[in-house]
Amino acid sequence: MPNPFTPPAPGRFEGCPPSPDSPDAGETPSPDGLACSLTVPGEPYSAQIARSTVRSVLHAHRLDPVAPAAVQVAGELIATAWYLDPGRSLYLSLRHREASLRLTVYDGHAFHSHPGLAAHCEARRRAALRVMAAVVRECGGAWGFGESREPGGGTRTWASLPVAGAAGYLAA
């Protein structure tokens, strides 16, 4: 059997191998398979892009009941990241694991080594995220932020929403 990583002899390219069978195109993805991420510009309108994307992804994965809470959280995370680090790309990750929805935003705002600056910056971030914190608390979730482990550093801000709690958000 020829090595698949060895390029074919010149003039002998026969095409790519066929793709493995894919699931039925009419099949709806399950919530457990939800893993979506996107990069948006560090601009004010990016919060709307994030909200629309989160709403669409949740609908595709049959998680519409958690959309009001998750859309609010995603918008707040992106808006705050833009506010604290304007002009740089922002990365949003959305995952469903163990009956919880986890939203994470990475921004380029580096942690400060000076304790006074670090405390001031932390207070600004917490104040900017107070609406999001209230939504997360109402859903029975948790949130936080810390130094990003991604190359280039920055800040990772996350929120975890239990599906059961988020589904009851804004009910009645």
Secondary structure as UniProt FT lines:
FT   TURN            4..5
FT   TURN            10..11
FT   TURN            25..26
FT   HELIX           31..33
FT   STRAND          35..40
FT   TURN            44..45
FT   HELIX           46..60
FT   TURN            61..62
FT   HELIX           64..66
FT   HELIX           67..84
FT   TURN            86..87
FT   STRAND          90..97
FT   TURN            98..99
FT   STRAND          100..107
FT   HELIX           115..128
FT   HELIX           130..139
FT   STRAND          142..147
FT   TURN            151..152
FT   STRAND          155..162
FT   HELIX           163..167
FT   TURN            168..170
//
